[in-house]
Amino acid sequence: MKLDARLARTIPARLKKFTPHWSELDETRHQVCGKAVILVELVGGREKAAALLDVSDNTIDNHRKGIGDVSHTAFRQLTEKAGLPQACLYFRWSVENGELLFADGQGNVYRDPAELDRPQAQAPKDEPTLVYVRDRETPLRPAGLAEEDDFIHLSVPLDYLGRLQVDPRDLLAMVATDHGMAPEVEEEALLLVDTADRELSDGCLYVLNAGNGAIIRRVRHLPKGSLELLSGDSERYPPQRIKKTAIPGLGVVGRLRSHSRGV
């Protein structure tokens, strides 16, 4: 992607300024911070990025310095504002000779971000991306949901994750075994949960810790900051109203992004 004259100057300058802060970070975090630096410039600078994300200027600086984690929701907002496809978040970024380049895991480099939505820019179908949950050898479950399962990893095609707009590192695979999840999902259905999205967005489905199990509820925002948790079976599970002050105490696992039918 060809950068205009201003961005061709400011992006390398910002990368040079913030890169020293990443000396103790691993390569993955380097990429995260680099994308944050580049996206902030693409949307018009620190103040505009802060206004878009509704955060302080200092928070934007912390993102660029590698202090704390940038939510995938924030990356999606910045990417959309910059006019880039969401799929670009799953590629390695670099700036060379006034161009923003995107590289995949096979070493292919793409100059046109529009190409990143095409199948050839995704992982081969016979070599699906391995999604390791939290960089462990066994997927972890949030406390109270279940014990560790006896599988090691889940393979998901990268283009499918791109459509879901989920960062693989934030993906949690679960199996619906609790009646509290019905009728939203069937028993034994495979769930894909975005653990980075715990914002309880209006109208979306979320997985919540509930005692020794888990439930799935749709969120409805109410006046004065309160909300309702809704089940598809309102007779069995009446709407539950949550006061604004009680929302931080909800055991939100993440947003339900996809599920299969039980067989």
CORBEL-V26831 format. One record per run of one state. SS is the DSSP state (2 for helix, 1 for strand, 0 for the rest). FROM is the first residue (numbers start at 1). TO is the last residue. If there is no record, write none. Layout:
BEGIN
SS;FROM;TO, SS;FROM;TO
END
This chain:
BEGIN
0;1;1, 1;2;2, 0;3;4, 2;5;22, 0;23;26, 2;27;42, 0;43;45, 2;46;53, 0;54;56, 2;57;65, 0;66;71, 2;72;81, 0;82;85, 2;86;90, 0;91;91, 1;92;96, 0;97;98, 1;99;103, 0;104;108, 1;109;110, 0;111;112, 2;113;117, 0;118;118, 2;119;121, 0;122;128, 1;129;131, 0;132;132, 2;133;135, 0;136;153, 1;154;156, 0;157;157, 2;158;164, 0;165;167, 2;168;170, 1;171;175, 0;176;178, 2;179;181, 0;182;189, 1;190;194, 0;195;204, 1;205;210, 0;211;212, 1;213;221, 0;222;222, 2;223;225, 0;226;226, 1;227;230, 0;231;239, 1;240;242, 0;243;243, 2;244;249, 0;250;251, 1;252;259, 0;260;263
END
